[in-house]
């Protein structure tokens, strides 16, 4: 077991974990100065969608609803079992979701580290197959994965004011339906990166606005063993940990409460992953 991770690059500075915690070798060279650097390019960018006030952030068409159901069924019946077989997915703490189901009756905000191409699938499996709506980086919808991202519940985050108004209306409607949301507060994916990066505040602002409990989750890694070594080119095995919900205090000033939610979620996720010294604080704002 390696105790000094400085050889992994500047993004692992002062990184320490509890004894027995597995840290995979980096899948790429991560920058040590900007934790929100996008490291994974958009796959097969073939479209040029304009994310303005004309874009259907919440698609109400029959075509969308049919594809939404079909893709979720395929995910449940095919992709989830493959996730367990290929990536050895383990779920720890899932009983906390059942235990707090009354608390989540009016909606929920889940957050997780963004470290794997299938990490959203891990979150959905941990949620006991409950659907979630996922605000996502808009430009990714222009790539090959855009169709699946939209129909699994992805909602493009626009980059202009007119689009943001329609985006907010979509979120308001989903909240009125008592739907669940998920956001990756690290904002972009760094594959197989064991430390926890700083969080942007969007998820926690939404939690305060809609009075949603925040449920932190954390993906950690395990070495490949046994017959799963035949998938050695797929990276390490995965464990997703489910934490305890953090309830917003609406009597507190919004800015202070958003900071508290963010810091508590970040701290809880470090603990779930067995990280005792992290290269990054909870924010770099």
TIFIGU-908092 format. One record per residue (C-alpha): residue in one letter; x, y, z. Coordinates in pm, whole numbers, plus 50000, padded with zeros to 5 digits. Layout:
BEGIN
+--------+-------+-------+-------+
: residu :  east : north :    up :
+--------+-------+-------+-------+
:      a :     X :     Y :     Z :
...
+--------+-------+-------+-------+
% end
This chain:
BEGIN
+--------+-------+-------+-------+
: residu :  east : north :    up :
+--------+-------+-------+-------+
:      x : 50000 : 50000 : 50000 :
:      x : 50144 : 50336 : 49895 :
:      x : 50153 : 50597 : 50173 :
:      x : 50305 : 50884 : 49976 :
:      x : 50097 : 50993 : 49676 :
:      x : 50313 : 51290 : 49573 :
:      x : 50440 : 51087 : 49277 :
:      x : 50085 : 51091 : 49139 :
:      x : 50118 : 51463 : 49063 :
:      x : 50040 : 51804 : 49217 :
:      x : 49667 : 51726 : 49239 :
:      x : 49754 : 51472 : 49513 :
:      x : 49959 : 51706 : 49732 :
:      x : 49936 : 51622 : 50104 :
:      x : 49682 : 51347 : 50026 :
:      x : 49645 : 51088 : 50301 :
:      x : 49392 : 50811 : 50363 :
:      x : 49311 : 50573 : 50643 :
:      x : 49496 : 50242 : 50650 :
:      x : 49347 : 49992 : 50408 :
:      x : 49193 : 50251 : 50172 :
:      x : 49279 : 50179 : 49809 :
:      x : 49393 : 50468 : 49588 :
:      x : 49413 : 50390 : 49214 :
:      x : 49691 : 50525 : 48998 :
:      x : 49576 : 50834 : 48804 :
:      x : 49394 : 50772 : 48477 :
:      x : 49529 : 51105 : 48345 :
:      x : 49749 : 51399 : 48448 :
:      x : 49531 : 51610 : 48675 :
:      x : 49611 : 51981 : 48722 :
:      x : 49705 : 52096 : 49068 :
:      x : 49586 : 52455 : 49027 :
:      x : 49231 : 52443 : 48887 :
:      x : 49009 : 52162 : 49022 :
:      x : 48728 : 52254 : 48781 :
:      x : 48932 : 52193 : 48465 :
:      x : 48736 : 51976 : 48221 :
:      x : 48945 : 51666 : 48157 :
:      x : 48708 : 51458 : 47945 :
:      x : 48618 : 51588 : 47598 :
:      x : 48265 : 51575 : 47461 :
:      x : 48232 : 51247 : 47273 :
:      x : 48154 : 51285 : 46904 :
:      x : 48023 : 51640 : 46901 :
:      x : 47785 : 51645 : 46603 :
:      x : 47513 : 51892 : 46703 :
:      x : 47492 : 52262 : 46775 :
:      x : 47190 : 52299 : 47002 :
:      x : 47108 : 52652 : 47115 :
:      x : 47030 : 52650 : 47486 :
:      x : 46814 : 52961 : 47496 :
:      x : 46449 : 53034 : 47578 :
:      x : 46332 : 52813 : 47290 :
:      x : 46497 : 52495 : 47418 :
:      x : 46265 : 52242 : 47597 :
:      x : 46444 : 52210 : 47933 :
:      x : 46152 : 52000 : 48053 :
:      x : 46034 : 51809 : 47749 :
:      x : 45662 : 51731 : 47776 :
:      x : 45629 : 51555 : 47441 :
:      x : 45493 : 51203 : 47407 :
:      x : 45811 : 51102 : 47223 :
:      x : 46026 : 51208 : 47518 :
:      x : 45806 : 51027 : 47770 :
:      x : 45822 : 50703 : 47571 :
:      x : 46200 : 50716 : 47534 :
:      x : 46236 : 50816 : 47902 :
:      x : 46048 : 50502 : 48009 :
:      x : 46229 : 50274 : 47763 :
:      x : 46575 : 50397 : 47863 :
:      x : 46498 : 50364 : 48234 :
:      x : 46369 : 50009 : 48182 :
:      x : 46684 : 49920 : 47989 :
:      x : 46895 : 50077 : 48261 :
:      x : 46721 : 49878 : 48536 :
:      x : 46715 : 49545 : 48350 :
:      x : 47050 : 49553 : 48168 :
:      x : 47287 : 49832 : 48272 :
:      x : 47253 : 49798 : 48651 :
:      x : 47342 : 49424 : 48647 :
:      x : 47635 : 49498 : 48413 :
:      x : 47752 : 49769 : 48655 :
:      x : 47767 : 49512 : 48935 :
:      x : 47944 : 49256 : 48718 :
:      x : 48195 : 49476 : 48536 :
:      x : 48267 : 49734 : 48808 :
:      x : 48178 : 49520 : 49110 :
:      x : 47954 : 49797 : 49242 :
:      x : 47896 : 49779 : 49616 :
:      x : 47648 : 50005 : 49794 :
:      x : 47708 : 50093 : 50158 :
:      x : 47450 : 50273 : 50371 :
:      x : 47153 : 50236 : 50137 :
:      x : 46927 : 50158 : 50435 :
:      x : 46951 : 50528 : 50522 :
:      x : 46734 : 50607 : 50219 :
:      x : 46456 : 50375 : 50336 :
:      x : 46496 : 50498 : 50695 :
:      x : 46444 : 50861 : 50587 :
:      x : 46178 : 50808 : 50319 :
:      x : 45930 : 51035 : 50502 :
:      x : 46191 : 51311 : 50514 :
:      x : 46236 : 51275 : 50137 :
:      x : 45863 : 51273 : 50059 :
:      x : 45868 : 51631 : 49923 :
:      x : 46191 : 51590 : 49727 :
:      x : 46562 : 51535 : 49775 :
:      x : 46897 : 51668 : 49655 :
:      x : 47171 : 51407 : 49621 :
:      x : 47535 : 51501 : 49564 :
:      x : 47834 : 51281 : 49479 :
:      x : 48193 : 51306 : 49358 :
:      x : 48231 : 51296 : 48979 :
:      x : 48494 : 51031 : 48906 :
:      x : 48360 : 50774 : 48661 :
:      x : 48171 : 50754 : 48334 :
:      x : 47903 : 50547 : 48508 :
:      x : 47892 : 50740 : 48835 :
:      x : 47537 : 50866 : 48773 :
:      x : 47429 : 50503 : 48731 :
:      x : 47592 : 50425 : 49065 :
:      x : 47390 : 50704 : 49225 :
:      x : 47066 : 50576 : 49073 :
:      x : 47135 : 50224 : 49197 :
:      x : 47208 : 50356 : 49545 :
:      x : 46877 : 50545 : 49535 :
:      x : 46694 : 50212 : 49504 :
:      x : 46612 : 50272 : 49138 :
:      x : 46433 : 50602 : 49210 :
:      x : 46438 : 50846 : 48917 :
:      x : 46625 : 51173 : 48949 :
:      x : 46658 : 51489 : 48741 :
:      x : 47016 : 51595 : 48680 :
:      x : 47122 : 51949 : 48583 :
:      x : 47420 : 51902 : 48350 :
:      x : 47677 : 52094 : 48148 :
:      x : 47479 : 52202 : 47841 :
:      x : 47744 : 52152 : 47573 :
:      x : 47768 : 51781 : 47652 :
:      x : 47420 : 51742 : 47504 :
:      x : 47572 : 51821 : 47164 :
:      x : 47777 : 51499 : 47173 :
:      x : 47706 : 51131 : 47111 :
:      x : 47587 : 51083 : 47470 :
:      x : 47339 : 51372 : 47454 :
:      x : 47037 : 51158 : 47367 :
:      x : 47092 : 50922 : 47660 :
:      x : 47176 : 51208 : 47896 :
:      x : 46850 : 51387 : 47817 :
:      x : 46629 : 51080 : 47841 :
:      x : 46781 : 50951 : 48164 :
:      x : 46679 : 51281 : 48325 :
:      x : 46949 : 51530 : 48228 :
:      x : 46855 : 51898 : 48212 :
:      x : 47093 : 52128 : 48025 :
:      x : 47222 : 52426 : 48225 :
:      x : 47205 : 52726 : 47988 :
:      x : 47468 : 52995 : 47967 :
:      x : 47247 : 53298 : 47902 :
:      x : 46981 : 53479 : 48103 :
:      x : 46686 : 53402 : 47877 :
:      x : 46768 : 53034 : 47887 :
:      x : 46814 : 53045 : 48265 :
:      x : 46460 : 53174 : 48312 :
:      x : 46316 : 52874 : 48125 :
:      x : 46556 : 52643 : 48309 :
:      x : 46434 : 52777 : 48645 :
:      x : 46072 : 52728 : 48538 :
:      x : 46147 : 52363 : 48461 :
:      x : 46306 : 52310 : 48803 :
:      x : 46012 : 52482 : 48973 :
:      x : 45768 : 52249 : 48800 :
:      x : 45968 : 51940 : 48892 :
:      x : 45985 : 52054 : 49253 :
:      x : 45608 : 52106 : 49254 :
:      x : 45585 : 51738 : 49156 :
:      x : 45807 : 51648 : 49454 :
:      x : 46078 : 51506 : 49228 :
:      x : 46434 : 51417 : 49330 :
:      x : 46741 : 51599 : 49196 :
:      x : 47106 : 51509 : 49165 :
:      x : 47405 : 51738 : 49108 :
:      x : 47778 : 51668 : 49090 :
:      x : 47907 : 51973 : 49282 :
:      x : 48264 : 51922 : 49157 :
:      x : 48114 : 52030 : 48821 :
:      x : 48322 : 51806 : 48590 :
:      x : 48452 : 51451 : 48584 :
:      x : 48806 : 51341 : 48674 :
:      x : 48818 : 50966 : 48617 :
:      x : 48954 : 50753 : 48906 :
:      x : 49053 : 51059 : 49109 :
:      x : 49047 : 50961 : 49479 :
:      x : 49070 : 51305 : 49650 :
:      x : 48759 : 51523 : 49679 :
:      x : 48763 : 51850 : 49486 :
:      x : 48606 : 52182 : 49593 :
:      x : 48230 : 52223 : 49547 :
:      x : 48034 : 52479 : 49352 :
:      x : 47727 : 52601 : 49539 :
:      x : 47450 : 52533 : 49284 :
:      x : 47325 : 52214 : 49450 :
:      x : 47313 : 52376 : 49792 :
:      x : 47141 : 52690 : 49667 :
:      x : 46873 : 52466 : 49514 :
:      x : 46843 : 52272 : 49840 :
:      x : 46786 : 52595 : 50031 :
:      x : 46546 : 52739 : 49772 :
:      x : 46326 : 52428 : 49762 :
:      x : 46382 : 52316 : 50124 :
:      x : 46533 : 51985 : 50011 :
:      x : 46739 : 51760 : 50237 :
:      x : 47091 : 51708 : 50099 :
:      x : 47201 : 51344 : 50081 :
:      x : 47579 : 51313 : 50032 :
:      x : 47717 : 51009 : 49850 :
:      x : 48078 : 50920 : 49782 :
:      x : 48238 : 50682 : 49533 :
:      x : 48557 : 50511 : 49645 :
:      x : 48769 : 50248 : 49472 :
:      x : 48878 : 49888 : 49521 :
:      x : 49147 : 49690 : 49338 :
:      x : 49032 : 49434 : 49083 :
:      x : 49046 : 49079 : 49215 :
:      x : 48946 : 48733 : 49099 :
:      x : 48759 : 48686 : 48773 :
:      x : 48694 : 49060 : 48737 :
:      x : 49056 : 49100 : 48630 :
:      x : 48936 : 49004 : 48282 :
:      x : 48798 : 49361 : 48269 :
:      x : 49132 : 49508 : 48377 :
:      x : 49111 : 49783 : 48114 :
:      x : 48794 : 49915 : 48284 :
:      x : 48975 : 50062 : 48584 :
:      x : 48923 : 49987 : 48954 :
:      x : 48611 : 49843 : 49116 :
:      x : 48362 : 50085 : 49271 :
:      x : 48190 : 50133 : 49606 :
:      x : 47930 : 50404 : 49660 :
:      x : 47868 : 50517 : 50017 :
:      x : 47539 : 50677 : 50125 :
:      x : 47564 : 50934 : 50404 :
:      x : 47315 : 51088 : 50642 :
:      x : 47080 : 51361 : 50515 :
:      x : 47157 : 51724 : 50595 :
:      x : 46844 : 51934 : 50643 :
:      x : 46855 : 52306 : 50550 :
:      x : 46765 : 52562 : 50814 :
:      x : 46542 : 52811 : 50635 :
:      x : 46554 : 53048 : 50933 :
:      x : 46925 : 53107 : 50869 :
:      x : 47040 : 53362 : 50609 :
:      x : 47064 : 53198 : 50270 :
:      x : 47435 : 53260 : 50208 :
:      x : 47537 : 53130 : 50549 :
:      x : 47316 : 52823 : 50522 :
:      x : 47436 : 52737 : 50172 :
:      x : 47793 : 52751 : 50302 :
:      x : 47703 : 52526 : 50595 :
:      x : 47533 : 52269 : 50371 :
:      x : 47830 : 52266 : 50132 :
:      x : 48089 : 52228 : 50408 :
:      x : 47897 : 51957 : 50593 :
:      x : 47846 : 51756 : 50273 :
:      x : 48214 : 51790 : 50179 :
:      x : 48327 : 51681 : 50526 :
:      x : 48087 : 51385 : 50534 :
:      x : 48208 : 51264 : 50194 :
:      x : 48574 : 51282 : 50301 :
:      x : 48491 : 51070 : 50602 :
:      x : 48298 : 50811 : 50397 :
:      x : 48598 : 50771 : 50164 :
:      x : 48849 : 50737 : 50450 :
:      x : 49034 : 51055 : 50351 :
:      x : 49222 : 51210 : 50643 :
:      x : 49412 : 51481 : 50450 :
:      x : 49268 : 51624 : 50129 :
:      x : 49450 : 51840 : 49870 :
:      x : 49152 : 52074 : 49831 :
:      x : 48927 : 52275 : 50065 :
:      x : 48548 : 52263 : 50028 :
:      x : 48555 : 52571 : 49804 :
:      x : 48796 : 52789 : 49610 :
:      x : 48550 : 53078 : 49557 :
+--------+-------+-------+-------+
% end
